[in-house]
Amino acid sequence: ATLQGSTDAPYAIEAHESVPSTNERARELAALGRTDVAVIADEQTRGRGRRDRGWTGPPGGIYASILLSPDRPPADAPLFTLAGAVAAVRACEDVGVDAGIKWPNDVIVEADDDHNENGTGDRETSGRGGRKLAGVLTETETEGDRLSWLVVGVGINANVDPGVLPPGATSLRGTLGEDVDRQVAIRELLDRFHELASDPDAVLPAWRERAITLGRRVRVETEDGTIEGTAVDVTRPGALVIETPTGRRTVHTGECSHLRRV
Ligand code: BTN
């Protein structure tokens, strides 16, 4: 597997046909002292998702992990995650699929007239915020008050059959009814990610533009319980601000469901 065509991003490309996990491989490279590498694969056999979940990795997907060593505090890591989500949306748009971001970093297709046989019912899924097309998993290591490295892993369900994906997920193939040029999408992903990673102040505005969560009624399950209200903003580290009947709450991490529009 190689990446065809050139990208503007200054990353060394390590392309694999199949790996257990591109994030795992990027971490190995970090341990060897490497940086500015993009590990990409056509298939993952042990892909990892957020919250200790797996990530289904059939051939034809886009699995990419970018290893960086930004001279920044660990509190800035979520900005790179948001940049990964924006870059994934741009990559999907580039091959003809309109997508948006569900806080914090799920890339979602809202249309319910797609070719997905695997949904759990249009009303339900659109009520929950559409079908998941891509996700981002960031892993970091810190030394003192600086990040020593950061791996941003992006998985896009590209040319894969939605039937092999978990319920509520879809793919570019499932949405378009035909396959996309993975190389085009991968180049766009890397270029847009590089652009945002080099200009952290641009990340939040770009994220807000594509966020489908803002202005929606949401329910977020956090470690301290459930918060329900209207999502009104995202603050610099990527925290969601929710307007509730008892005042504004800010949540840093949690499972977000979009509630039915009323
Ligand atoms: C999520 O749970 O939404 C995040 C999924 C992230 C999956 C990607 S695929 C490329 C990289 N390698 C992994 O093992 N995981 C990430």
Residues whose N, C-alpha, C, O or C-beta is under 5 A from the ligand:
A	BS01	BTN	S21 T22 N23 R46 G47 R48 G49 R50 W55 Y63 A64 S65 G135 V136 L137 G153 V154 G155
